[in-house]
């Protein structure tokens, strides 16, 4: 074959080769697809979130392992709690796992950490460099240009790629545990919001009861004033107390609306949707009397008749009686022994997601130090070259190149990695110390709040017996109706103290739960975040 034809054929083959490589490169690239986020559309999608969607029902039923008989869950009668037909703490917590945007954010961070593992495991790409030369004294008729190419294949040494992958996996584990920490915070925020909501709801109900009693008291006093039995100064305090109750009722209603908004925020839905769910409160009309009747039946073994007085041998109520009364009022404040707290705290120090995340950060810091030490050993570059020299193809093989570590042995990077490892170790100890301190503080606060609750409960029961005694005396003609109403007012005030003490005790119990990250409050029981939170349960229909 003539030399000129050989040169053309070689050039065509080289052109096809480069064209094929370019097409393969383009075909393997990911193309950019914009996803604009329109605030108006995302806000509208949030407002359209509903608790009666089939998607949420499927999610809840899968988590509970049972079929819900009715959907959407509704309250059949005002004030009646039906666990099969009402939104309770358990179901609302699952709804929060389904809706809350903070979990979407934590999941996105975890997915980003998983994607970083791909980057960490990527091998360095080979490189090619083009060069050209020109022969000033070339033979006439021969091209003076001398094109060439240099190929370089980097080879990592000292296991750097494996160390990067291991470090990235620890970072991914940290992000996964942060998701579980975020899920616990969602659970805790909803629990606290519901506690405030129930407290405000019960306050509104009991203040309405108190206003009714005060209205009757004012009526009795005004009747006495009309016949001249008392002076106007005897009526004014009762009227002022009535006005004060109306103001307190207004403030309680405002607190109820605010707590409903907080609960909706904790779930990740609108306040209007939460109010439509008709979450029941704990005290229906007559709940106080029903609880006392249940107390007599459970502790004394008989059903009292109206006006019948329950008697004890001592003025101090036994602890079992108070516990029974609390259970009748749907209140469960467990007694926690030092042994139980010690075992639970020891378990929490080992299993809390934030502590496990701190341990994962420490392992990542250790691997980062190992990687910086490995960087002392230079990578090897294996190269080859090609040159078209005036009609002649010239190749060079097994060109070796390596960095000479004579001026920089990566001492700065190693020192920084050592310091970060020490900081990570200190963070583990600090997190454990914080857990111990939070547990001790929360346990002390809970025991005091629990004791205060049972003291107010004992005071309420004593006041209830006084009211029943006066009712019997009125029936026998030995006392006035005004005295009975005054005793009834004192009983309602005593029960207001009970629900306030219950609110404080359950808040303290919640803080102890947060310190141990172990469920303790049976009344506010909610499912723990499991692996199911790692996958987004909602479809992407909310994205524009």
C-alpha positions in Angstrom: 0.0 0.0 0.0 1.4 3.4 -0.9 2.6 5.5 2.0 0.1 8.3 1.3 -2.8 5.9 1.4 -1.4 4.3 4.5 -1.3 7.7 6.2 -4.9 8.5 5.2 -6.1 5.1 6.4 -4.4 5.6 9.8 -6.0 9.0 10.1 -9.5 7.7 9.3 -9.1 4.8 11.8 -7.9 7.3 14.5 -10.9 9.5 13.7 -13.4 6.7 14.0 -11.7 5.7 17.3 -12.0 9.2 18.8 -15.6 9.5 17.5 -16.5 6.2 19.1 -15.0 7.2 22.4 -16.8 10.6 22.3 -20.2 8.9 21.7 -19.6 6.4 24.5 -18.7 9.3 26.8 -21.8 11.3 25.9 -24.1 8.2 26.2 -22.9 7.5 29.7 -23.5 11.0 31.0 -26.5 12.0 33.2 -28.5 14.8 31.8 -29.8 17.6 33.9 -33.5 17.8 34.6 -34.7 21.0 36.3 -37.3 20.6 39.1 -38.6 24.1 39.9 -40.2 24.5 43.3 -43.1 26.9 43.3 -43.9 28.2 46.8 -47.5 28.7 46.0 -48.0 25.1 44.9 -46.1 23.6 47.9 -48.2 25.7 50.3 -51.4 24.6 48.6 -50.3 21.0 48.8 -49.7 21.4 52.5 -53.1 22.9 53.1 -54.7 19.9 51.2 -53.1 17.3 53.5 -55.8 15.3 55.1 -56.0 12.6 57.8 -58.7 10.7 55.9 -56.5 9.7 52.8 -56.3 6.1 51.7 -52.5 6.4 51.6 -52.3 7.3 55.3 -54.8 4.6 56.2 -52.6 1.9 54.4 -49.5 3.2 56.2 -51.2 3.1 59.6 -52.7 -0.3 59.1 -49.3 -1.7 58.0 -47.6 -0.3 61.1 -50.3 -1.6 63.4 -50.7 -4.9 61.8 -54.5 -4.7 61.8 -57.3 -3.4 59.8 -59.1 -0.2 61.1 -62.8 -0.8 61.2 -63.8 2.8 60.2 -62.1 5.4 58.1 -61.8 8.3 58.6 -61.7 7.8 62.3 -64.5 9.7 63.9 -65.8 10.4 67.4 -69.3 8.9 67.6 -70.4 10.9 70.6 -68.9 14.0 72.1 -66.5 13.2 75.0 -66.7 9.4 74.5 -63.3 7.7 73.9 -63.4 4.7 71.6 -59.9 3.5 70.9 -61.1 1.8 67.7 -62.9 4.9 66.3 -61.0 7.9 67.6 -57.7 9.6 66.9 -55.5 8.8 69.9 -51.8 9.4 70.6 -50.8 6.2 68.9 -52.6 6.9 65.6 -51.6 10.6 65.6 -47.9 9.7 66.1 -48.1 7.4 63.0 -49.7 10.3 61.1 -46.8 12.5 62.2 -44.3 9.9 60.9 -46.2 10.0 57.7 -46.5 13.8 57.2 -43.8 15.6 59.2 -41.4 17.5 56.9 -38.4 17.2 59.2 -38.3 13.5 58.5 -38.2 14.2 54.8 -35.3 16.5 55.4 -33.4 13.9 57.5 -34.1 11.3 54.9 -32.7 13.5 52.2 -29.5 14.1 54.2 -29.2 10.3 54.7 -29.6 9.7 50.9 -27.0 12.3 50.3 -24.6 10.5 52.6 -25.4 7.3 50.8 -24.6 9.0 47.5 -21.3 10.1 49.0 -20.3 6.5 49.4 -20.4 6.2 45.6 -18.0 9.2 45.3 -15.8 7.7 48.0 -15.5 4.4 46.1 -14.9 6.0 42.7 -11.6 5.1 41.2 -9.5 7.9 39.6 -10.1 8.2 35.9 -7.3 7.8 33.4 -6.2 11.0 31.7 -5.1 11.7 28.2 -3.1 14.8 27.1 -2.5 15.9 23.5 0.6 17.5 22.4 2.1 18.7 19.2 5.6 19.4 17.8 7.0 21.0 14.7 10.2 20.0 12.9 11.8 23.1 11.4 14.2 21.1 9.4 11.8 18.5 8.0 12.5 16.8 4.7 10.6 18.4 1.8 7.4 16.5 1.1 7.1 15.2 4.6 4.7 16.9 7.1 6.7 18.9 9.7 4.0 18.5 12.4 4.6 15.9 15.0 1.3 15.2 16.9 1.2 13.0 20.0 -0.8 11.8 22.9 0.1 10.8 26.5 -2.0 8.4 28.5 -1.9 8.3 32.3 -3.5 5.7 34.6 -3.3 6.6 38.3 -3.1 3.7 40.8 -3.9 4.4 44.4 -1.7 2.8 47.0 -1.9 2.0 50.8 -5.6 1.1 50.6 -6.8 4.7 50.3 -9.9 3.8 48.4 -11.0 1.2 51.0 -10.5 3.7 53.8 -12.5 6.3 52.0 -15.4 3.9 51.5 -15.3 2.8 55.2 -15.3 6.4 56.3 -18.2 7.3 54.1 -20.2 4.3 55.4 -19.7 5.5 59.0 -20.9 9.0 57.9 -23.9 7.3 56.3 -24.7 5.5 59.5 -24.5 8.8 61.4 -27.0 10.3 59.0 -29.3 7.3 59.4 -29.2 7.6 63.2 -29.9 11.3 62.9 -33.1 10.3 61.1 -34.1 8.2 64.1 -33.3 11.1 66.4 -35.4 13.4 64.3 -38.2 10.8 64.4 -38.0 10.6 68.2 -38.2 14.4 68.4 -41.3 14.3 66.2 -42.8 11.8 68.6 -41.8 13.8 71.7 -43.1 17.1 70.2 -46.5 15.6 69.4 -46.7 14.0 72.9 -46.0 17.4 74.6 -48.4 19.2 72.3 -51.2 16.6 73.0 -50.5 16.9 76.7 -51.0 20.7 76.5 -54.1 20.2 74.3 -55.7 17.7 76.7 -54.9 20.0 79.7 -56.4 23.1 78.0 -59.5 21.1 76.8 -60.1 19.8 80.3 -59.6 23.2 81.8 -62.3 24.7 79.5 -64.7 21.9 80.5 -64.1 22.2 84.3 -64.2 26.0 84.2 -67.6 25.8 82.5 -68.7 23.5 85.3 -67.4 25.9 87.9 -69.2 28.8 86.2 -72.4 26.9 86.5 -72.0 26.3 90.2 -71.0 30.0 90.7 -74.1 31.1 88.8 -76.3 29.1 91.2 -74.3 30.5 94.2 -74.8 34.1 93.0 -78.5 33.3 92.5 -78.8 32.0 96.1 -77.0 35.1 97.4 -79.1 37.5 95.4 -82.3 35.8 96.8 -81.0 36.3 100.3 -80.2 40.0 99.4 -83.7 40.6 98.2 -85.2 39.5 101.5 -82.6 41.5 103.4 -80.9 38.5 105.0 -77.4 39.7 103.8 -75.7 42.9 102.7 -74.5 43.7 99.2 -70.9 43.3 100.3 -71.7 39.6 100.8 -72.7 39.2 97.2 -69.9 41.2 95.5 -67.1 38.6 96.2 -69.1 35.8 94.6 -69.8 38.0 91.5 -66.1 38.9 91.2 -65.2 35.2 91.5 -67.7 34.5 88.7 -66.1 37.2 86.5 -62.7 35.8 87.2 -63.8 32.4 86.1 -65.1 33.8 82.9 -61.8 35.4 82.2 -59.9 32.2 83.1 -62.3 30.3 80.7 -61.5 32.7 77.9 -57.8 32.3 78.5 -58.2 28.5 78.6 -60.1 28.5 75.3 -57.2 30.6 73.8 -54.7 28.1 75.2 -56.8 25.3 73.7 -56.7 26.9 70.2 -52.9 27.5 70.5 -52.3 23.9 71.7 -54.3 22.6 68.8 -52.1 24.6 66.4 -49.0 23.2 68.1 -50.4 19.6 67.8 -51.1 20.2 64.1 -47.6 21.5 63.6 -46.2 18.5 65.4 -48.1 16.2 63.0 -47.3 18.2 59.9 -50.9 19.1 58.9 -53.0 22.3 59.0 -54.7 23.4 62.2 -58.1 23.1 60.5 -57.4 19.5 59.6 -56.5 18.7 63.2 -59.7 20.2 64.5 -61.7 18.3 62.0 -60.2 15.1 63.4 -62.2 15.6 66.6 -59.5 14.4 69.0 -61.4 13.4 72.2 -60.6 14.9 75.6 -60.4 12.7 78.7 -63.2 14.0 80.8 -66.8 13.8 79.6 -69.7 15.3 81.5 -70.1 13.3 84.7 -66.6 11.8 84.4 -65.7 12.9 87.9 -68.7 11.2 89.5 -68.3 8.1 87.4 -64.7 7.8 88.4 -65.6 8.0 92.1 -68.3 5.4 91.6 -65.8 3.2 89.8 -63.4 3.7 92.7 -65.9 2.4 95.2 -66.7 -0.6 93.1 -63.1 -1.5 92.5 -61.7 -0.9 96.0 -64.7 -1.6 98.3 -66.6 -4.1 96.2 -70.0 -2.4 96.2 -72.0 0.0 94.0 -73.0 3.1 96.0 -76.4 4.6 95.9 -76.9 8.3 95.3 -75.9 10.2 98.4 -74.1 7.3 100.0 -70.9 8.3 101.6 -67.6 6.3 101.3 -65.8 5.9 104.6 -62.3 5.0 105.5 -60.8 4.0 108.8 -58.2 6.8 108.5 -58.2 10.2 106.9 -55.2 9.4 104.8 -56.2 7.5 101.6 -54.2 4.4 100.9 -51.9 4.5 97.8 -53.9 1.7 96.2 -57.1 3.7 96.5 -55.4 6.8 94.9 -54.0 4.6 92.1 -57.4 3.1 91.4 -58.9 6.6 91.2 -56.2 7.7 88.8 -56.8 4.7 86.6 -60.6 5.5 86.6 -59.7 9.0 85.3 -57.5 7.6 82.5 -54.3 8.7 84.3 -51.3 6.4 84.5 -48.2 7.7 86.3 -46.0 4.6 86.9 -43.8 4.4 90.0 -40.2 4.0 88.9 -37.7 2.3 91.2 -34.1 3.2 91.3 -33.3 -0.3 89.9 -35.5 0.1 86.9 -34.1 3.6 86.2 -30.6 2.3 86.5 -31.2 -0.5 84.1 -33.1 1.6 81.7 -30.5 4.4 81.8 -27.7 1.9 81.2 -29.6 0.6 78.2 -30.2 4.2 76.9 -26.5 5.0 77.1 -25.8 2.1 74.8 -28.7 2.4 72.4 -29.8 6.0 72.1 -29.4 7.1 68.5 -27.5 10.2 69.3 -24.9 8.2 71.3 -24.7 5.6 68.6 -24.3 8.5 66.1 -21.5 10.0 68.2 -19.8 6.6 68.2 -20.1 6.4 64.4 -18.6 9.9 64.1 -15.7 8.6 66.2 -15.2 5.7 64.0 -15.3 8.0 61.0 -12.7 10.2 62.6 -10.5 7.2 63.2 -10.8 6.1 59.5 -10.1 9.7 58.5 -6.8 9.6 60.5 -5.9 6.3 58.9 -6.6 7.8 55.5 -4.3 10.8 56.2 -1.5 8.5 57.3 -2.0 6.5 54.1 -1.6 9.7 52.1 2.1 9.6 53.1 2.6 6.9 50.5 2.4 8.4 47.0 0.2 7.1 44.3 1.7 5.6 41.2 0.9 6.9 37.7 1.3 4.3 34.9 1.6 6.0 31.5 2.1 5.3 27.8 2.5 7.6 24.9 2.0 7.8 21.1 3.6 10.0 18.6 3.1 10.4 14.8 6.6 11.4 13.8 6.8 12.4 10.1 4.9 9.3 8.9 6.1 7.0 11.6 4.1 5.7 14.6 6.1 5.7 17.8 4.8 4.3 21.1 6.2 4.4 24.6 5.1 2.0 27.3 5.4 1.5 31.1 6.1 5.1 31.9 6.1 5.3 35.8 5.6 8.5 37.8 5.2 9.0 41.5 5.3 12.0 43.9 8.5 12.2 46.0 7.5 12.8 49.6 10.6 14.8 50.5 9.1 18.2 51.3 5.7 17.3 52.6 4.9 14.1 54.4 1.2 15.2 55.1 2.1 16.0 58.7 -0.5 18.8 58.7 -3.4 16.6 57.6 -2.4 13.9 60.1 -2.3 16.4 63.0 -5.7 17.8 62.0 -7.2 14.2 61.8 -5.7 13.4 65.2 -7.3 16.5 66.7 -10.7 15.7 65.1 -10.5 12.1 66.6 -9.9 13.5 70.0 -12.8 15.9 69.6 -15.0 13.0 68.5 -14.0 10.9 71.5 -14.8 13.9 73.8 -18.2 14.3 72.1 -19.1 10.6 72.9 -18.2 11.2 76.6 -20.1 14.5 76.6 -23.2 12.9 75.1 -23.1 10.1 77.6 -22.7 12.6 80.5 -25.6 14.6 79.2 -27.8 11.5 79.1 -26.9 10.7 82.8 -27.6 14.3 83.8 -30.9 14.6 81.9 -32.0 11.2 83.4 -31.2 12.2 87.0 -32.8 15.7 86.6 -35.9 14.3 84.9 -36.3 11.4 87.4 -36.2 13.8 90.3 -38.7 16.2 88.7 -41.0 13.3 87.8 -41.0 11.8 91.3 -41.8 15.2 92.8 -44.5 15.9 90.2 -46.0 12.4 90.7 -46.1 12.9 94.5 -47.7 16.3 94.1 -50.3 14.8 91.8 -51.4 12.1 94.3 -51.5 14.7 97.0 -53.9 16.8 95.0 -55.8 13.7 94.1 -56.2 12.8 97.8 -57.3 16.4 98.5 -59.9 16.1 95.7 -61.2 12.8 97.0 -61.5 14.2 100.5 -63.3 17.3 99.2 -65.6 14.9 97.2 -66.5 13.1 100.4 -67.3 16.4 102.1 -69.6 17.4 99.2 -71.4 14.0 99.4 -71.8 14.4 103.2 -73.3 17.9 102.8 -75.6 16.5 100.0 -76.9 13.9 102.4 -77.3 16.5 105.1 -79.3 18.7 102.8 -81.5 15.8 101.9 -82.1 15.2 105.6 -82.8 18.9 106.2 -79.7 19.3 108.4 -77.9 21.7 106.0 -78.6 24.5 103.5 -78.3 24.1 99.7 -75.9 27.1 99.7 -73.5 25.0 101.8 -73.7 22.1 99.4 -73.0 24.4 96.4 -70.0 25.9 98.2 -68.7 22.4 98.8 -69.3 21.5 95.2 -67.4 24.6 94.1 -64.5 23.6 96.3 -64.6 20.1 94.7 -64.4 21.5 91.2 -61.5 23.8 92.3 -59.8 20.7 93.8 -60.2 18.8 90.5 -58.7 21.8 88.6 -55.7 21.3 90.8 -55.7 17.6 89.9 -55.6 18.1 86.1 -53.0 20.8 86.5 -50.8 18.4 88.6 -51.5 15.7 86.1 -50.4 18.0 83.2 -47.2 18.8 85.1 -46.5 15.1 86.0 -47.1 13.9 82.5 -44.8 16.6 81.2 -42.1 15.5 83.6 -42.7 11.9 82.6 -42.3 12.9 79.0 -38.9 14.6 79.7 -37.8 11.4 81.4 -38.9 9.5 78.4 -36.8 11.8 76.2 -33.8 11.3 78.4 -34.2 7.5 78.3 -35.8 7.4 74.8 -38.0 4.6 76.2 -41.8 4.8 76.4 -43.1 5.2 80.0 -46.5 7.0 79.7 -49.1 4.4 79.0 -51.9 7.0 78.5 -49.9 8.8 75.9 -48.5 5.7 74.4 -47.1 6.1 70.9 -45.2 3.8 68.6 -41.4 4.0 68.5 -39.8 5.1 65.3 -38.6 1.9 63.5 -36.9 1.2 60.2 -40.2 2.0 58.4 -39.3 5.7 58.8 -36.3 5.3 56.5 -38.5 5.2 53.4 -40.7 8.2 52.5 -44.3 6.9 52.9 -46.0 9.6 50.8 -46.1 9.7 47.0 -44.4 12.5 45.2 -47.7 14.0 44.4 -46.9 17.0 46.6 -44.0 18.0 44.4 -44.9 20.3 41.5 
